[in-house]
Amino acid sequence: MPRKLKVAAAQVGAVHIDSDRPATLDRLVKLLKDAASQGAQIVLFPEIALTTFFPRHLFEDQIKLESFFEHGEDISTSSDVGPLFDEARKLGVDICIGFAERTPDGKGYNTCIYYSAKLGKIISKYRKVHLPGTREPFENKDAVNQLEKRYFEPGDLGFKAFRAPCLIPDALKSNQAPASDATGKGDPIVGLLICNDRRWPEAWRVYGLQGVELILCGYNTAGWAPDLWGSRKDMTKEAAEEEALFHHRLVMQSNSYMNSCFSVSAARCGLDDGKYDLIGGSSIVSPQGRILKETSGKGDEAVVVEIDLEECAQGKTK
């Protein structure tokens, strides 16, 4: 049976270290409204969407560092971020958004949550498992650093797929039919990943074995970071960015195909602080591994596609 819904990747352009947080939030709300006007039912925002990608910096000032984290048990009730969730609830659009989480016991995580607009609450949380980079900055003062290992703990919530309710009319519930009859007829089965997680097939396969139909993955990926990655140190900036985009598309397309699921990826991109380049390439990919739609540049942009989860069945059952 057809199980159609509209999904969106909300790409966010450059955000600088001194960017005004309320202004950044206004940009996210504008993207949400744009996606909703195109009929989107789920909108994915990037990894660490509320600030610049601060793990590239070494902070000696703890107060400054804490300003990049979200504190408290429930981000949807935060006075700083609440307007985004209020708008999602008003529009009836589910959102997934990444942020830096500071737990009550002082631990830091690179986190994303899935918020159900109809239920008015967070129904899933994921913490990034595969933290890239180093704990200490490179000796090269001009290097682009990646200090996630310094600021975050590896995720401790595992890869738990979940059903996103209230999106598909007449979707069967678990109490309405035997499990064998409900396969491919219920609410969408969703899995969450963050940035570097998308490069590891084990994460995708754990979700695939749970019958995942839609993977949501926000990211911040450097277009130029020769001390961190790259097949050759002597690559030009243009060649490095092209290769970073190639690898991004490669993992999203191949893993979507191998697990017969749709995927949505949303970038924080552009030239932060006039010198830190992040790739775009936000996209929606089919279970056949084809890019259905991709952003056109490296600025704020929402791309929306209607998908039919019935297309996942071929690779899962045949």
Secondary structure, DSSP 8 states (H G I E B T S, - for coil): ---EEEEEEEEB----TT--HHHHHHHHHHHHHHHHHTT-SEEE--TTTTS--GGGS----HHHHHTTSEESS-GGG-TTTHHHHHHHHHHT-EEEEEEEEE-TTS-EEEEEEEEETTTTEEEEEEE-----S-SS--SSTT-----HHHH-----S----EE--SSSTT-B-TTTS-HHHHTTTBS-EEEEEEGGGGG-HHHHHHHHTTT--EEEEEE--BS--TTT--S-TT--HHHHHHHHHHHHHHHHHHHHHHTT-EEEEEEB-EEETTTEEE----EEE-TTS-EEEE-SSSSSEEEEEEEEGGGGHHHHH-
